[in-house]
Amino acid sequence: MKKITFLTAALAAGALTLSACGQEGTPDAGGGEGAVAGDAPVYEVAEDADFSESDTWEAAQSNGTLTIGVRFDQPGLGNRPAGADVPEGFDIEIAKLVAAHLGFAPEEIEWVETVSANREPFLQNGTVDLVVATYTINDERKQVVDFAGPYYVAGQDLLVAEDSDIAGPEDLAGTSVCSVDGSTPAQRIAEEYPEADLVTYDVYSKCVTDLQSGSVDAVTTDDAILRGYAAQSDGALKVVGNPFSDEPYGVGLPKDDQVLRDAVNDALDEARDNGYWTEAFEYTLGDSSGVEQPEVDRY
């Protein structure tokens, strides 16, 4: 376990490559205990896709495999259940529909687990072609990688025990709060709520284990992620429901691959028009009423 004081976090902030952080009113995770439900969406694979001016796409096409970095530990978003061969969740569906637009079928995707701290390095060193992993778009990250999207807008919230009196970030003074290394939620707690004791790990599942054991008082990250964990807890945990940020999720790409970024943005625009985005959301996160796909930012 790693504890970060406000001073340490502040000194390190400039060196951090920042992580992610749904929008208020995000529905509970669908499919019961963080599992998908119903028939899986099918995304038509483009047979005539040609983005050969993109070095990343050209290499993937030559290899016959598109490598995508995703989460393996976030129910409803990016999760690989015990014994499963492939991950599942909303991010996974977004990755599949993007891959289909690029000409890759699901069986031609190689799924690579990413955590908050390694997403930029994985894109920079070619470990992955894309990252779809609750990856918040921000200006600091844009210095080293590019983004398509956003495809969803999340909000930082708190996961607490069902009987907790914590009602929002203003109640965190003197409490122990857990998040992950290299994440915007962790940095926000360190900078804006320094009277809380910040504990960080490499993955959120360790934070949830600590919360269940009483070792920490709250877990903080995006509300969509937290709702997945709450759905798995049989009522023992709850999301406070008081978001205190806007976090646009984007698809991470290698820096300066404009052709690939345009192609992924086109895929997301098409997903709005042909209903793929709604199918993906309802298959993994539940009722999409009141939830809208954001406009892509073609910066």
C-alpha positions as CSV (number, residue, x, y, z in Angstrom):
1,M,0.0,0.0,0.0
2,K,1.3,3.5,-0.9
3,K,0.2,6.6,1.0
4,I,0.8,10.0,-0.7
5,T,0.9,13.2,1.3
6,F,-0.4,16.4,-0.3
7,L,3.1,17.8,-0.5
8,T,4.4,14.7,-2.3
9,A,1.5,14.6,-4.7
10,A,1.9,18.3,-5.5
11,L,5.6,17.9,-6.2
12,A,4.9,14.9,-8.4
13,A,2.0,16.4,-10.2
14,G,4.0,17.8,-13.1
15,A,5.5,14.4,-13.8
16,L,2.3,12.4,-13.6
17,T,0.7,11.2,-16.7
18,L,-2.9,11.6,-15.7
19,S,-5.7,9.1,-15.6
20,A,-9.4,9.0,-16.1
21,C,-12.3,9.9,-14.6
22,G,-20.4,9.2,-15.9
23,Q,-22.2,12.0,-16.0
24,E,-24.7,12.7,-13.3
25,G,-27.5,10.2,-13.4
26,T,-25.5,7.5,-14.9
27,P,-27.7,4.3,-14.8
28,D,-26.7,1.4,-12.6
29,A,-24.6,-1.2,-14.3
30,G,-26.7,-3.6,-16.3
31,G,-26.7,-7.3,-16.2
32,G,-26.8,-7.8,-12.5
33,E,-23.4,-8.2,-10.8
34,G,-21.4,-6.2,-13.3
35,A,-22.0,-8.8,-16.1
36,V,-23.3,-8.0,-19.5
37,A,-26.9,-9.0,-20.3
38,G,-28.9,-10.0,-23.4
39,D,-27.6,-10.6,-26.9
40,A,-24.3,-9.0,-27.7
41,P,-24.3,-6.2,-30.3
42,V,-22.9,-7.1,-33.7
43,Y,-20.9,-4.4,-35.5
44,E,-20.6,-4.6,-39.3
45,V,-16.9,-4.9,-40.2
46,A,-15.9,-2.6,-43.1
47,E,-14.5,-4.8,-45.9
48,D,-13.0,-1.9,-47.9
49,A,-11.3,-0.1,-45.0
50,D,-8.1,1.6,-46.2
51,F,-6.2,3.9,-43.9
52,S,-2.8,3.1,-45.2
53,E,-1.6,6.6,-44.7
54,S,-1.7,5.7,-41.0
55,D,1.5,3.9,-40.0
56,T,-0.3,2.4,-37.0
57,W,-3.2,1.0,-39.1
58,E,-0.8,-0.2,-41.8
59,A,1.2,-2.2,-39.3
60,A,-1.9,-3.6,-37.7
61,Q,-3.3,-4.6,-41.1
62,S,0.0,-6.3,-42.1
63,N,0.0,-8.2,-38.8
64,G,-3.7,-9.1,-39.1
65,T,-4.3,-7.9,-35.5
66,L,-5.4,-4.6,-33.9
67,T,-3.9,-4.4,-30.4
68,I,-6.1,-2.5,-28.0
69,G,-5.3,-1.5,-24.4
70,V,-8.3,-1.9,-22.0
71,R,-9.1,-2.4,-18.3
72,F,-9.5,-5.9,-16.9
73,D,-10.8,-4.9,-13.5
74,Q,-13.7,-2.4,-14.0
75,P,-17.2,-4.2,-14.0
76,G,-19.5,-2.8,-16.6
77,L,-16.7,-0.9,-18.4
78,G,-13.7,-3.1,-18.9
79,N,-13.6,-6.4,-17.0
80,R,-12.3,-9.9,-17.6
81,P,-14.2,-12.3,-15.3
82,A,-12.4,-15.2,-13.9
83,G,-12.1,-17.9,-16.5
84,A,-13.1,-15.6,-19.4
85,D,-10.9,-15.5,-22.5
86,V,-11.8,-11.9,-23.4
87,P,-12.9,-8.8,-21.4
88,E,-16.3,-7.3,-21.5
89,G,-18.0,-4.0,-20.8
90,F,-18.9,-0.7,-22.4
91,D,-15.3,0.2,-23.2
92,I,-14.8,-3.2,-24.9
93,E,-17.9,-2.6,-27.0
94,I,-16.6,0.9,-28.0
95,A,-13.3,-0.7,-29.0
96,K,-15.1,-3.4,-31.1
97,L,-17.2,-0.9,-33.0
98,V,-14.1,1.2,-33.7
99,A,-12.2,-1.8,-34.8
100,A,-15.0,-2.8,-37.1
101,H,-14.9,0.6,-38.8
102,L,-11.1,0.1,-39.2
103,G,-11.7,-3.3,-40.8
104,F,-11.0,-5.6,-37.9
105,A,-13.4,-8.3,-36.7
106,P,-13.5,-9.1,-32.9
107,E,-11.4,-12.2,-33.4
108,E,-8.7,-10.0,-34.9
109,I,-8.4,-7.8,-31.8
110,E,-5.6,-8.5,-29.3
111,W,-6.7,-7.3,-25.8
112,V,-3.9,-5.9,-23.6
113,E,-4.5,-5.0,-20.0
114,T,-3.7,-1.4,-19.2
115,V,-3.6,0.5,-15.9
116,S,-3.7,4.2,-15.4
117,A,0.1,4.6,-15.2
118,N,1.0,2.8,-18.4
119,R,-1.4,4.0,-21.0
120,E,0.8,6.8,-22.4
121,P,3.9,4.6,-22.4
122,F,2.0,1.7,-24.1
123,L,1.0,4.1,-26.9
124,Q,4.4,5.7,-27.2
125,N,6.3,2.5,-27.4
126,G,3.9,0.6,-29.7
127,T,2.7,-2.0,-27.2
128,V,-0.8,-1.1,-28.2
129,D,-2.4,0.6,-31.2
130,L,-5.3,2.2,-29.3
131,V,-6.3,2.6,-25.7
132,V,-10.0,2.4,-24.7
133,A,-9.8,2.3,-20.9
134,T,-11.8,5.0,-19.1
135,Y,-9.2,7.4,-20.4
136,T,-9.9,11.0,-19.6
137,I,-8.9,13.5,-22.3
138,N,-6.9,16.4,-20.9
139,D,-4.3,18.9,-22.1
140,E,-1.4,17.3,-20.3
141,R,-1.9,14.0,-22.0
142,K,-2.4,15.7,-25.4
143,Q,1.3,16.6,-25.1
144,V,2.3,13.0,-25.6
145,V,-0.6,11.1,-27.1
146,D,-3.7,12.0,-29.2
147,F,-7.4,11.3,-28.6
148,A,-10.5,10.6,-30.5
149,G,-13.9,11.3,-28.9
150,P,-15.0,11.8,-26.3
151,Y,-17.4,8.8,-26.4
152,Y,-18.7,9.3,-22.8
153,V,-18.5,12.0,-20.1
154,A,-18.0,10.7,-16.6
155,G,-17.9,12.5,-13.2
156,Q,-15.7,11.8,-10.2
157,D,-17.7,10.4,-7.3
158,L,-17.2,8.4,-4.1
159,L,-17.9,4.7,-3.3
160,V,-18.6,4.1,0.4
161,A,-20.1,1.6,2.8
162,E,-23.8,1.4,2.7
163,D,-24.1,3.0,6.2
164,S,-21.5,5.7,5.6
165,D,-22.3,9.3,6.4
166,I,-20.0,10.6,3.7
167,A,-22.2,12.6,1.3
168,G,-19.6,14.3,-0.9
169,P,-16.0,15.4,-1.1
170,E,-16.6,18.1,1.6
171,D,-16.9,15.3,4.1
172,L,-13.5,13.7,3.4
173,A,-11.4,15.6,6.0
174,G,-9.9,13.1,8.4
175,T,-11.0,10.1,6.3
176,S,-8.9,7.6,4.3
177,V,-9.6,7.7,0.5
178,C,-8.3,5.3,-2.1
179,S,-7.7,5.7,-5.8
180,V,-5.1,4.6,-8.3
181,D,-1.5,5.8,-9.2
182,G,-1.3,8.3,-12.0
183,S,-5.0,9.1,-12.0
184,T,-6.8,12.4,-12.2
185,P,-9.1,11.4,-9.3
186,A,-6.1,10.8,-7.0
187,Q,-4.5,14.1,-8.1
188,R,-7.8,16.0,-7.5
189,I,-8.1,14.6,-3.9
190,A,-4.5,15.5,-3.2
191,E,-4.7,19.0,-4.5
192,E,-8.3,20.0,-3.6
193,Y,-9.0,17.9,-0.5
194,P,-5.6,17.7,1.3
195,E,-7.1,16.9,4.7
196,A,-8.0,13.5,3.4
197,D,-5.5,10.7,3.7
198,L,-4.9,9.5,0.2
199,V,-4.0,5.8,-0.4
200,T,-3.1,4.6,-3.9
201,Y,-2.7,1.3,-5.7
202,D,-2.2,0.3,-9.3
203,V,-5.8,-0.9,-9.8
204,Y,-9.2,0.0,-8.3
205,S,-10.1,-3.5,-7.3
206,K,-7.5,-3.3,-4.5
207,C,-9.2,-0.1,-3.3
208,V,-12.5,-1.8,-3.2
209,T,-11.1,-4.7,-1.2
210,D,-9.7,-2.2,1.3
211,L,-13.1,-0.5,1.5
212,Q,-14.9,-3.8,2.1
213,S,-12.4,-4.6,4.9
214,G,-12.8,-1.2,6.5
215,S,-9.1,-0.2,5.8
216,V,-10.3,2.9,3.9
217,D,-13.4,5.0,4.2
218,A,-14.0,5.7,0.5
219,V,-12.9,4.9,-3.0
220,T,-12.9,7.6,-5.6
221,T,-12.9,7.5,-9.4
222,D,-15.5,7.9,-12.2
223,D,-19.1,7.3,-11.2
224,A,-19.6,4.8,-14.0
225,I,-16.7,2.7,-12.6
226,L,-17.9,2.9,-9.1
227,R,-21.5,1.9,-10.0
228,G,-20.1,-1.4,-11.4
229,Y,-18.4,-2.2,-8.1
230,A,-21.5,-1.2,-6.2
231,A,-23.6,-3.6,-8.3
232,Q,-21.3,-6.4,-7.3
233,S,-21.5,-5.8,-3.6
234,D,-24.9,-7.1,-2.8
235,G,-25.9,-3.8,-1.2
236,A,-22.9,-3.5,1.0
237,L,-21.5,-0.5,-1.0
238,K,-23.1,2.6,-2.5
239,V,-22.2,5.4,-4.8
240,V,-22.7,8.8,-3.1
241,G,-24.1,10.3,-6.2
242,N,-22.6,13.7,-5.9
243,P,-20.2,14.0,-8.9
244,F,-17.5,16.7,-8.6
245,S,-15.9,16.8,-12.0
246,D,-16.5,16.3,-15.7
247,E,-14.2,13.6,-17.2
248,P,-14.5,13.1,-21.0
249,Y,-13.5,9.5,-22.0
250,G,-11.5,9.3,-25.2
251,V,-9.8,6.7,-27.4
252,G,-6.1,7.1,-26.9
253,L,-3.9,7.0,-30.1
254,P,-0.2,7.5,-30.9
255,K,0.7,11.1,-31.2
256,D,0.3,12.8,-34.6
257,D,-1.5,9.9,-36.4
258,Q,-4.1,12.3,-37.8
259,V,-5.5,9.7,-40.3
260,L,-6.1,7.2,-37.6
261,R,-7.7,9.8,-35.3
262,D,-10.0,11.0,-38.0
263,A,-11.0,7.4,-38.7
264,V,-11.8,6.7,-35.0
265,N,-13.8,9.9,-34.8
266,D,-15.7,8.9,-37.9
267,A,-16.5,5.5,-36.2
268,L,-17.9,7.3,-33.2
269,D,-20.0,9.6,-35.2
270,E,-21.4,6.7,-37.2
271,A,-22.1,4.9,-33.9
272,R,-24.4,7.7,-33.0
273,D,-26.2,7.6,-36.4
274,N,-26.6,3.9,-36.7
275,G,-27.4,3.2,-33.0
276,Y,-24.3,1.2,-32.2
277,W,-23.4,3.5,-29.3
278,T,-26.8,3.0,-27.7
279,E,-26.7,-0.8,-28.2
280,A,-23.3,-0.9,-26.6
281,F,-24.4,1.2,-23.6
282,E,-27.6,-0.8,-23.0
283,Y,-25.8,-4.1,-23.3
284,T,-23.3,-3.3,-20.7
285,L,-24.5,-0.4,-18.5
286,G,-28.3,-0.6,-18.7
287,D,-31.0,1.8,-19.6
288,S,-29.7,4.7,-21.7
289,S,-32.6,7.0,-21.0
290,G,-31.3,10.4,-20.2
291,V,-27.8,9.6,-21.3
292,E,-26.4,11.1,-24.5
293,Q,-23.4,10.3,-26.6
294,P,-21.2,13.5,-26.5
295,E,-20.1,15.2,-29.7
296,V,-16.6,14.3,-30.8
297,D,-13.9,17.0,-30.5
298,R,-11.9,17.1,-33.7
299,Y,-9.2,19.3,-32.3
